[in-house]
Amino acid sequence: MAGQTQINVDLAEAMVTTAPPLADWLVVAPLVIGFVFGALCLMMRKDTGRQPAIAITGLALMLAADIGLFWHVWQNGTVAMTMGRWLPPFGITFAADMLGATFALVAGIVGLAGGVYALEDVNQTGRRYGFYPFLLLMMAGVTAAFLTGDIFNLYVWFEVLLIGSFGLLVLGSEREQLDGATKYALLNLVATTLFLLAVAYLYGTLGTLNMADIARKVAERRDAGPLFTIAAMFLFAFAMKAAAFPVNFWLPASYHTPRIVVSGLFAGLLTKVGIYALLRIFLMLFEVERDLLAGTIAVVAAATMVLGAMGALAQNDIRRMLGYLVISGIGMMLAGLALGSRTGLSGAVFYAAHSMVVMTALYFLAGIMGERMRGFSLREAGGLYSQAPWLAGVGLVLFLAVSGLPPFSGLWPKAFLVKASLDVGAWWLALAILVTGLLTTIAVGRTFAFAFWRERQVPDDETPAPASSKAVVGSLLGLTFLTIAVGFYPEPFVQVTDRIAGELLSPQAYVDSVFPTGAIESEVQP
């Protein structure tokens, strides 16, 4: 009787056989925390009194995980983890380099500030209909998009954050909100469809979706597929998501419709995910195609920043003005991508982080201004300086910061971008950056003069505006303090963005972290 033959299989050739270091779990910790606490808030949807405490605890833990991840990456380099024990590219990879860790950290700061601001801005009805679960879902999607190492999963996390943002946008079900949500959803649906088509073509060409694996293969197969066409599709899709010219009209039509805290979080986070995707894909996967498209990207950047600033100058509604300033800032970031130099990329990343904080703070400021003025129209604005001198001081800081004027955070990235433009002889792009700063200064200066310096006729039957809550004031002051700190002491932040630019230009360390020595090759050898 024949005995059973035992075959020894070396799983190390195909699967992860050792437990990852405990610190590496920080790559997925923010995502897990966001989903767990979002589920808890959903389970407690009828208990609107406990929801804020649960949500803010979750947001604080997400921020703590983001801080730990940033420090881990800063000390040890890119950290990768592949799900399901399968070695890449078969398992789904999360990889945190300095770009992803930095964006996740700033997003965590903004998300926590938004959660605190919402204590006052979102009423019981908003809580009952899911504000906090939607917020945590959106934050989990945003953070996972910054940390995923798989291009199809990037699409998945875009969908997750969009689901959360749709819920936040229609919260309240007012006619204006539904109109804004329709425009927002339609344009994002077009961009998402184009993104998915580009992913499908890329997979058909290279046979892989792991971004590190794509970076290894793309140089060898540049002549074997329509990579330029795929790159152009990615550019159009992410430009639409980032609200770049000429596909930016959806943003000012929708961002002024929801609650102020929602508008602030959207302005700070959602468009930056599109910028992150452009930086990641064009500098790690499509470097040659980026060079070919650099002129087009530069023209789009200049048009986006200048027309955005002109749009802000033409607005009489403070919220609409801020929407156009978001668009203008996207042009600044695209300018760094177009230049492609270390200084230009450092400026783009610096500006993106600055914009996350400042644009969110500006919307929070607008919320307090609107409460005190009984509306957001500049035609009827005035009297704020006499009501709240401290608010005038905060407004001046944030207006100078968004204009790129000293001594606050917006100065340094604009200086980097101007220098990078002049270094390559793109004087017209440097001029566009400076003109945009001038137009932005006029737009916010006009707002400051009308809202704070001009006296307002108060109707006899109007009751005095209630004092702003500690939660609202604290979240605004926290973001403003960060803006001041970066402006006066930029050296640590310059070191971080310079390292990010170096990693983007030399992505081999990212690839090596995903495919360490001895890992299985993505193609079966004959």
Secondary structure by P-SEA (a helix, b strand, c coil): cccbbbbbbccccccccccccccccccaaaaaaaaaaaaaaaaacccccaaaaaaaaaaaaaaaaaaaaaaaaacccbbbbbcccccccccbbbbbcaaaaaaaaaaaaaaaaaaaaacccccaaaaaacaaaaaaaaaaaaaaaaccccaaaaaaaaaaaaaaaaaaaaccccaaaaaaaaaaaaaaaaaaaaaaaaaaaaaaacccccaaaaaacccccccccaaaaaaaaaaaaaaaaaccccccaaaaaccccccaaaaaaaaacaaaaaaaaaaaaaacccaaaaaaaaaaaaaaaaaaaaaaaaaaaacccaaaaaaaaaaaaaaaaaaaaaaccaaaaaaaaaaaaaaacaaaaaaaaaaaaaaaacccccccccccccccaaaaaaaaaaaaaaaccccccaaaaaaaaaaaaaaacaaaaaaaaaaaaaaaaaaaaaaaaacccbbbbccccccccccccaaaaaaaaaaaaaaaaaaacaaaaaaaaaaaaaaaacaaaaaaaacccccccccccc
